[in-house]
């Protein structure tokens, strides 16, 4: 997906535009795109849009018990590490798929935090190997 590639390249404005196109093209998968769009809004400095996306994400989670990791990611983008770790703990308890936790660069801003290293250990991922 182009939006993710642009996020990885830190081309945030373009990533937002591509992710918004994805929502428009596949409206039935809005929750899937909200994982990335919330983060993209946050790192692009669009705090109001990111907060709005958080409202959508939390409501979706309340209905389905899915998407906790996406909520955590949006909080990472907003710079709220404590909330990010609260939601990562929820994702872990709910057995969210966390195989890419080590690989995605989106977690870089919290990667050195001991709580992240502890989560990697609990998930069964190496803590010393490079991303």
N, C-alpha and C positions, 0 to 999 in steps of 0.2 A: 504494500500500500504506500503510495507516494507521500501521504501525510506523515507516516511514521518515519520514512527516510528523511524527510525535511526536518522533522523534530530532531533526529539523530545528528543532522548537520547544523542544528541550532538556527535554522531559518524559520523562526517562529511565526512570523506573519504569513508566510506562504503556507506553512503547515496548517495554520488555522483555516485558511481559505480552502485548502484541499480537503480537510476533515469536514468542513461545513458542506462541501459538495457531496461528500459521502453520505452525510445525513440526509441531504435532499434526494439523492439517488436511491437510497435504501431506507426509507423512513421507518420501516418495520424493525430496523436494527439500531434505532437511536441509542438504546442503552449501550450497545457494543461500541459505538462511536464516542459515547460520552466519556468512556474511560480515557481516551486519548484527547478528546476535545477539551475536557476540563483542565487537564495538565497543560495543553497547548495555550489555552486562554491565560492561564496563570503565568507561565513563563514568558508570554508575549506582553505581559503587563496589563492584561484586560481582567482586572480583579473582579469587577462587577459581574462579568460574564462567567468567570470561573466560579464565583459564589453561587450564581444562578444554576450552573451545571451541578454544583455540589448538592443543591436542593433536589434536583432531579435524581441524582445518583443515590442520595440517602433515601428518598421515597421509593425508588426502585428496589433498593436493598431491603427496606421494611416489608415490601410485598413478596420478595422472592428469595431473600437471604443470599443474593448473588451480587457480585460487584464490589466487595469490600476493598479489594486490592486497588481498584480504580479510584475509589474515594481516597485511599491513602496516597495514591499518585497525585491527585489534584492537590491534596494538602502539601505534598512535597513541593509542587510547583509554586504554591503560595508561601512557602517558607515556614510552614507550621509543622515542625518536626514532631512535636508531642502528639498532635492529632494524627499525623501520618503513622506513627508507631502504634497508636491506639487502634487504628483501622487495620494495620498490618497484623496486629495480634488477633483481631476479629477474623481476618482472612485466614490466618493459620488455624484458628479454632474451627472454622467452617470448612476446612480442608480445600481452600481455594488452590487452584493450580499455581504453583510457585516455582516451577522448574526454570523459568527465565529470570528469576529474581537476580541472579548473579550476572547474567549476560546483558540485560538492558541498561544502557547508559543513563536512563531517566532517574535511576536511583543514586547516581553519583554523589549528589549533595548530602546524602545520609549514609553513604557506604562506609565511612570511617567511624561512624557512631557504634559504640559497643553493642547497642540494642540491635543494630542491623547484623553485626557479626554473630550475635547470639541467635537471631532468627535463621541465618544461613545454617548454623550448626543444627538447629532443631529440624530444619527442612531436610538436612542431609547433604547440603552443598558444601564444597570446600571453602574455607575462609582465607586461605593463604594464596591460592592460585589467582593469576590475573583474570580480569573479566574476559 
